[in-house]
């Protein structure tokens, strides 16, 4: 059996309570508690096991202190052969330690037990019969109860005084359910009853962790995990501490930053550095240093979170080692001038005197500073490899940026930049150029000279509801793109005859979005796509609503997992290539003008987890038959004006969790078959007819009584719609049009 979880959750405490339980321990012939340090010696562990299991006279007689490893093993095995034993291995860090000790402990069918505690998932997975207890942080109510028992134990019923309640709440929230922190901090504050004392402690928590001897236990426990990291992971983890508190770290973004900083190794076995970076994230998660907060429909981790106290401790280490500093409202802190990475979260104006010749990364979260401050501060950093000005108040590329020869990563997304200068050709080492959600309509010819580019993102989404074919902008790339051979992602580019032909030279492309496609380009475009062996994500959008695209006689793309197609299809029927997209997990078909129910055409896609049909079909009925879509998690049906009936048979979409119905003006009643989908816990209803909503809350309410929450929205131009804007932002990113929704949450109705 294994108990697994991050440091400070109470693994050792739980194991100790079991070990000290006399009723349990007396049911065994012998027992031992072994703490496995990070720097263990196998012989020392074996001798400690002998010390605890065998009585002193027998130990001395055996001469075990002088024995070599295998003789020690034989002695333990001989002693345990006919005994019922209970052994705890506390704080195991290494799989090899457990594998060896597991060999030492004989299997004698006497009911013996071995319990291990560990912070590492790979170690816990070795437990017998995979019997693992994974500890989680406490919910807030439990955290508050535990804190009050410690901090207010001298008062009747451990009640928090009103004058310090607000600060107590903030401190408990900061602990984020970590029992070690809650108990330790609660004990320290037990003898402080003045409001200003609690306020001061909270504001100085970072300093307290670094300098208060009473809190050193927390830092030591958390630092053990940090010190156990191999060097290639340690720097990557320190980088995560630069982000603001409770910030959701995106997998794709942090991977690109690590690569730009040179923190990710090239393995040279056909594995990309992006894939290696994802392995790093997985390992940090398995070590309980990061927690997965969101997964995509395929179950792949999308965002991660660092526990607040882990972040505090790691930030201290990053600062002391001059690795990097995250700065808030406090102005320039000690070490800012020497740090190699700087993340300004708030109060950027107070950094007017900042200068550093060592700075490698500059990340700006403060969106309030004027462009003049940005232009001035950047003139002092000449060795930058990473520059992130996302959401910054700039309308043009700062001139000094073009002189940053070492720059690998440039993020100007969500700004008002309209033009990229031709002088960008000087950034010969640039790997990532992010221009999403700004106003760049055409890139300069010189962009084709940036042969190190791996990711080029440049587009604007005009309408996140995607109510028209041109909801995405397409950026023009003049000249010959054949030299951009390192590109792995390109979106959203405007098609032309030369470009679709040149795409065939970009054999490393894994993600492509191309718009303004004409039928005359299709054959050559598909030929280029066929030369990309790793292409897994593809978006194709027609040049206008009247352009008919014919995909007949085209070969399937065998590795495609994500496909969005926007535009009319020849004859109003799905082409045969759709019958060969067996690996597809995400599919969206827009404005295709289909005349026949397309659901059966997708039913063979057994791996499909996300299906979105927007203005796809002009008929009146859709049918989902039993056994279809066994992995489907999300379904969107939108803007099909003639649709008046959705047949859902028992046994279809057995894993569906989210259903979105959007603008189905003729659908008057809730599909009865929804009652069969017991996994469904969220419905989003936008611009649905009045009769549908009346049925939903009236005679059809029993159909949806198992759905936890149902959200209804009505489109408008009001500036007061925050619910739907938030929903859209979560789905698509910032920049959503604002709406005025009504909201209805059901817990049974």
N, C-alpha and C positions, 0 to 999 in steps of 0.2 A: 504494500500500500504506500502511496505517496501523497504528501500534502504540498501543494504547489501555489506560489503567489509571490508578489513583489515583497521586498524587505519592509518590515514594520506591520505586516498584516496580522501577525500573531501565530505563525506556523509553529514556532518553537513552544509558545505558550500552550497551544492545544495539545501538541505531542507530550509536553510535560505533564499536563493534567491527566492524560491517559496513563503515563508512566508512573505517576505518583498515586494512582488509584489503587488502594490496597486490595480491593476485591478483584481487580483485574490482575495485578502483578502476582498475587499469591496463587493464581491458577496456573502459573508457569514454574518450571523447575529451576530456571535461571534467567537472568536478564542483564542487559547492559545498555548504557547510554553513551554513544560515541559521537563527539563533535568532529566533523571532517572539515578542517580548515582549508583555506584556498591554497596554502602551500604545504599540504600534507605530505608525509613520507609514509609509504606503504608499511614498512616495518614498524614504525611508531604506532600506526593504527592497529596492527595485528597484536602488538604487545599490550596496548590499552584494552583491547577486547579480552585478552587472556587475564589481564589484571582484574577486570570486573567479573569475569565468569568463573574463574577457578580460584579456590581458596589459597591462602598464602603458602601453606606448607607444601601443597602439590605444585604450586608455581615454582617455588624455590628448588624443589627436588628435580624439576624438569630442566633447570638451567636455561630457561627461555630467553633470558637477556642476551645470551651469546649466540642464539640460533639465527640462522639465515632465513630468508623469506619462506621458502617452501617447507622447511621444518616447522616454522610457526603455523603455517596453514594446516599441516598434518596434525599438529597438536590440537588446534581448535576443532578440526573436523572429528578427531577421535573423541574429544570431550562431548561434542554436541550430538553424536551419532544416535543416541537413544534417549535424548532429552527434548522436552517441550520448552522451547526458548522464545524470548521476546527481546528483540534488539531494535533500538532506535538509532538511526544514522542522521544526525542533525546537520542541516546546512550543507548539503552535498552540492558542489559546484561543477563537478566533472563526471561525465559519463563513464570514463575509464575507471574511476574510483568505485563506482557502484557495480560495474560489470565484474571487477576483480573480487570485491567483497561478496557479491552474489554467488560467485564460484566457491568462496570460502564456506559460506553457510550451507550445511548439508540439508537436503530435502529428505526428511525421515518419516513423513506422514504422521507426526505426533501432534499436529495442530500448531506448529511454530509460526511466529509472525515476525516480519521485518518491516519497520515503518521508517520511511525517509522523508525529510523535509528539504525543499529545494526552491530556488527562485527560477530555475531553468526548466522550460517545458520539455526540452529534449531529454533531460534526466528523468523527469516524472513519467515520461512515456515508457520507460523501461520497467515500471512497476508490474508486479505479477498480475496477470489477467487485465492489465491496463486499468487497475483500480486506482483512480486519481481523484482526490478532493481538491478542487481549485478554489482558493479563497478569493473573495472579492472585497472591495472597500465597503464600508458600512453605508447604509442609507442615511440621509440627513437626520431623521428622527432618532435612529439608534445612536448616531454620532453625538447628538445633542444630549441624549440621556446619559451616555457614558461620560461626556465632558462635565456635565453638572454633578455627577457623583464624585468626581475628582476635585473640581474647582470649588464646589459649594458644600463639601461634605460636613462642614461644621454647622451649617444651617439646617433647620428643620425640613425634611423631605427634599433636601438638595435643590432648593428653588433658587433660580438666578434673580438677583436684585434688579429692579427696573432700571436703575440709573446706569447700569453697565450692560444691559441686555443687548443693545445694538452692537457693541464692540464684541461681546461674547459670540453673537451670531456670526460676525465677520471672521473671527478667529476659528470657529468651528468649520465654517465654509472653506477657509484656507487649508484646513487639515484634510479636506476631501475624503473623509471616511477612513483615514489611516489610523488604526487603533494606537500604535506606538506614539504618534504625534499627539493624538487627543489626550491620552493618559499623561504623557510627560508635560505638555504645556498646561493642562488642567491642574496638575500638581504644583507647578511653578506659580500659577496665578491664584492658588487657593488662599494665600495670605495677603492678597491685594484687593482692597475694596473701594479704592478711589477711581472715579471714571477716568481721570487723566492718566493714571498708571496703566489702565487697560488700553487706552488710546495710544499711549507711547509704545507699549509692547507691540501692538499690532503694526504700527508704522515702522517699527525697527526690527521686524521679524527676521529679515534677511541678515542683519547685523547680529541678532541674537543667535541665529543658527551657527554663525561663524565664530562667535566669541563667548557665548554664555556656556560655562562648563556644564550646567544642568541640562543643556540641550545637546551637548556633544554626542550623547548616545544616538539621537536621531541622525545627526550628520554622519556618524561612524557607520551606522547600519546602512544608510543609503550610499555612502561612499564605497562600501565594500563591493557593491554591484558595479560601480564605475571603475574601480581598480581592477576588477576581474576581466574587463574588456580587453581584447587584443588591440593593438595600436591602430589597425585599420578601422575598427569600429569606434574607438574612443573619440577620435577627432570628429567623426560623423555625429556622434551623440552630443558632444559639446556644442556643435553647430545648432542642434535643435533647441538648446537653451536660450538662443538669441531671440526666439519668437516670444510674443507677449503671453502673459498668463492666460491659460484656458484657450489658447489659439489652436485651431484645428490644422494640423500640419498635413498638407496634401502630398500624396505619394509622388505624383509626377513632378511637382514643383521642387520638393526637397531633393529628389534624385538629380535633377538638372543642376541645382546649386552645388551639391557634393561633387558632381563631375566637373563643373566649371572650376571648382577650387582645387581639383587634382586629388581629391580624397578617395576616389574610387579606382580600383586597380583594373587594368586591362588584362583579361585572362587569355586572350588569343586563341580560344577554342570555338569561335563562332558565336560566343555569348556576347551580347552588347553590354556596354557599361551601364546602361539603364537597367538591364536585367540583373546585373551584379548589385547595383544600388538597391533594387527591390529585395534581393537576398539579405542585404544588410538590415533593411527595415524589418524583415521577417525575424532575423536573429535578435534584434533589439526587442521585438515583441515577445519572443520566446523567453528572453531573459527578464521579462516583466518590467522593462524600463520604459517602454511605450505601450500604450493601449490602443487597440483598434476601435475607432468611434463610428466608422461608417464603412460599409462594404458596397460594392456595386452589385448589380443584379446577379452577376456570376459568382458572387462570394469573395471576389478579390478585394483586398483592403484598399480603401480609397483615402481615408483620412486617419490621422493618429493624434493622440493627446499625451502630453507629458504631465504627470501628477505635479501639482503646484509645489509641493515640498521637494520633490525630486528636482524640479526646475530650479528652485532656490539654491539648493546645494550644488547642483551642476553649474549654475551661473557663477557661484563663488569660485569654483575650481577654474572655470573658463577665464574669469577675471584675473585670478592670481597667476595663472600661467600665461597671461597676455594673449590668450587664444582669441577672445572676443568679449565685447561688453554690450549688454542691452540697457539702454538709457531711457528713463521716463521723465517725470517733471522736475527731477532734482538738479538739472543742469549738468555741467561737466563734472563727472566723478573722477576720482583718482584712478589713473591707469588708462583713461580714454585716449590720451595722446600716444600711448605705446601699444594699444590693442591692434591686432591685425584684422579684426572684424568689428564692425559697429552697426548696431541696429537701434535707430532712434524711434521710439514708440510714441512719445508725446513731448511737448515743450521744446521743439526743435530750435526755436529762436534763441534759447539760452545757450546754444552751442556756437555762437558767432565767432568765438576765438579758437575754435577747434582746428587743429592742423596735425597731420600725421603722415610721415613719409613711408610708414610701414603698412598702412591700411590696404587690405586686399578685398574686403567686402564692405559695401555700404548699402544698407537696407533702410528705406524710409517708410515708416507707417503713418507719420504725422501728415495729414492732408491739409492742414491749415496754413502752412508756411507759404509765403509768396515765392514766386519764381525767382526773384532777384536773390533771395537767400540761397536757393538751390544752386543757381549758377555760380555764386560766390564760393560756397562751401566746396563744390566739386573741383574748383580750380586748385585746391590744396592737396588733392589725392591723385597722384600720378601713376600709381602702380596697381590700380584697381583691376581685379579679375571679375568681380560681380558688382553690378549696379542695378538696384531695384528701386524704381520710382513709380511703382504702381499707385494709381489714384492721385499722383502728385499734381500740383497746380502749375502745369507747364503747357505751353502751346507750341513749342518747337524743341527740337533736340538741342540740349545745351552744347555750345560750341566746343567746350573742353572735352566732351565725351569722345569726339572724333580723334583726340590726341591720346586716348588711353590704349596704347598699343597692346597691353596685356589683357584687355577686356575679353572675357569668354561669355559673359551672360549680361544681356541688356534687356530690362523689362520696362517698357513705357506703356503698358496696357492701362486702360481706363483713364487716359489723359486726353487732352485736347490737341494733341500733336496732329498736324495735317500733312506734313511733308517730311520725307527723309532725305537729307542732303546727299549729293553725289560723293562727298568726301567720306562717306561711310566705308568706302573701299579700303581705307586705311586700317580698319579693324580686322586685320587678316586672321586673327585668332578667335574671332567670334564664333561661338557654338550655338547660342540661343538668342533669337531676336523675337521678342514678344510684343506685338502691336495690336492685340485684341482690344475691341471696344474703344477705338479712337477714330480719327477721321482720315486716315491714309487711304486714298483711292488708287494710287499708283506708286509703285516702288521705282527707284532710279535704276537705270541700266547697270550701274556699278554694283548692284546687289549680287549680280552673278559672279563677281570676283571674290566673294567671301566663301572660299572653298572649304573652310572648316565648319560651316554651318551644319548643325544636326537637327535643329528645330526652328521652323519659320512659321509663326502664327500671326496672321494679320487679317482681321475682319471686324465688321460691326454687325450686331443683330439688331435690326430695326424694330422687330416685333417678336417678343419672346413667345407669344401665343402661336406664332407661325401661321397666321391667317391668310397669308399670301405667299406666292412662290418666291418673291424677291425679299422675303423677310431677312435674309442674310445678304450682306454686301459681298462683292467679289473684287479682289484687288488685282490690278494688272501688273504683270511682271514683263517688262520689255526685254528684248535681247535673248541670248541663248543660255538656258539654264543647265546645259549638259555638264558644266564643270562642278555643279553642286552635288557631287557624287556621295558625300557623306550625309546628305539629308535623310532623316528618318521620319520626319513629320512636316507636312506642308498643307496649310489651310489658311484661308479659303482663297484659291487662285482663280482668276478669270480665264476661261478657256479661249484659245485661238488655235488655228490650224497648226502653226509651228510648235506651240507649246505642247499639245497633246502628243506630238511625235517625239519631242525632246524628253518627255517624261520617261520614256523607255530606258534612258541612260541612268536614271536614279534607282538603281537596283536595290538599294538598302532601304527604300521607303517602306514604312510600316503603316503609316497613316496619311491619307490623302483626302482633301475635300476640294472639289472642283465645281465651279458654277458657270452659268452662261454657256452651257453645252448645247451644241446644235446636232441634229441628226447626222449631218455630214462629217462630224468628228468621231462618231461612235466607233467605227471599225478601227481607226488608227489609235484611238484612246484605249480600246480594249486590248489591242496588240501591245501597247506600252505597259498596261497593267499586268499582262501575262508574263512580262519580263521581271516582275518584282516578286521573288519567291517568298518574301516574308510579309507581304501586304495583308494586314488583318482588319484595318478600318478604312472604309470607303464611303464618301458622300458624293453623290452626283446630282446636280440640279440643272434643269433645262433652262434655256435662255429666256423663255417666256411661256405663258400659259397655253399658247396655241402650238408650240413646238411639239411634234410627236416623235418620241424616241422608240427606235426599233432595236431590240436586243436579241432578235431571233438569230439562230445559227452561230451564236458566240459561245466560246468555251467557258466553262465555269472557273471561278477563281477558288482553288481548293482550300486556301487557308483563311478565307474571309470569316471574321467573327462578328463584325459590326458593319451594317450596311444601311444607308439611307438613300432613297431614290425619290426625287421630286420632279414630277412632270408627267405629261400624258404618255400612255403606252400604246403602241401600235395595235389597232383593232380592239382596244379596250380589254385585252386579255394579258395575263401574266406570261412572260416568255419562259421557255423551257429551262433556262439556266436556274430558275428558282427551285427547280426540283433537284438541284445538285448542291445547294448550299447547306450541306449537312452539319457543318461546324458552326453555323450562325447562332449567336446567343442574343443578338440585339438587331431588330429589324424595324425600320420605319418607312412606310410608303405614303407619299403625299401626292394629291391632285392627279392621280393616274387615270381617272375616268374608267374604271373597270365596270364591265356590264354583268359579270357573273360573281356570285358570292366567292370571295377569294380565300375564305378560311380553310377550306379543304386543301387548297394548294400549299398552305403553310404547315399543315398538320403533320407532315413527315419530318419536320424540323424538330427532332427530339431534344436538342440542346437549347432550344429557344427559351430565354428567360424574360425577354422584354419585347413586346410587340405593340407597335403604334401605327394606327391607320387614320390618316387625316385627309378627309375629302377624297378617300380612295375609291369609293364604290357608290354607284348611282342607283342600286337596287333597293328593295324594301325589307329584305330579311337576311340576317346573318345566323349561321348555325354552328354551334360548337358541340361536336359529338363526343360521346364517352370514349375515354382513352387518349384523346388528343391533348397535346401540349403538357406532358407530364412534369416539365420543369418550369413552366411559365410562372413568373413572379409578378409581372406588371403588365397590364393591358390598358391601352388607350384607344378609344373609339371616338372620333371627332369629325364634326362638320360633314356628316353624310345626311343631307337634308331629306332624302326620301325614306330613310330607314325608319320603319315603324314596329319592327319585331326582332328581338334577339332571343334565339332559342339556345338554352344552355342545358345540356343533358347531365344527368347524374354520372359522375366519374370523369368529367373533363376538368382540366386546369386545377388539379388537386393540390397545387402548391401556390396558387395565386394569393398574394397578400394585398395588392393595391389595384384598384379599378378606377379609371378616369373616363367619364362620359362628358363630352364637350359639344355643345351646339347641335344636338340631335333633335331638331325642331319637331319632328313627327313622332318621336317616341313618347307615347302617352302614359305608359305604365312601367313599373319596375320589372325587369326580366325575372320571371318566377324561378328560373333555375339558379339564381344567385344563392338561394337557400341551401343548395348542395355544396357550395364552396365554403367549407367550414374554416379554412385558413384565412379567408378574406377579413382584414381588420381595418382597412381604410378605403373610403370612396371619396373621389373628388368630382363634384358635379358643377359644371360651368355652363351658363346660358341654356339651361334645360327648360323646356316648356312648363308653364304653370300647372297643367294637368298632371305632368309627371311628378312634380314636387308635391302636389296634393295627394296623389296616390302613394307616394313615398311615406308621407306622414299619416296617411289614413289607412285604407284597406290593404295596402301593400306593405305596411310597417312590419308585419310578422316575417316577411321575406328577408329583411335586413337586420333582424333583432340580434343576430350574432356578431354584427360588425361593430367594432369598438368606437370608431369615429367616422362621421360623414360630414364632409365640408361642402357647402354650396356657395357658389360665387355668381355674381352678375356683372358683366363687363360694363364699365362706364369710364368717363374721363376724369372722375373725381380724384382729387389729390389726397383724399382721406383713406384710401384703401391700402391698408398695410398688411392685412392677412394674406391676400393673394399675391401681393408684391413679394412678401417674404417667402411664400411657397414657390413662386417662380424663381426667385433668387437662389433658393436652395437647390432647385432643379437645374438651372441654367447658368447661374452666376449673377453678379450685380448688373444693374442696368435695366431691370424689368419695368415695363409700363405699369403705372399704378392703376389700381381698380378699387371699386367699392363692393366688398362682399357681404353676404349674410353668412353667418356661421351657425352650424347646428352640429352638436356632438351627441352621439347616441351611445348609451350603455344599455342596450337591450331594446331600444326603439329608435 
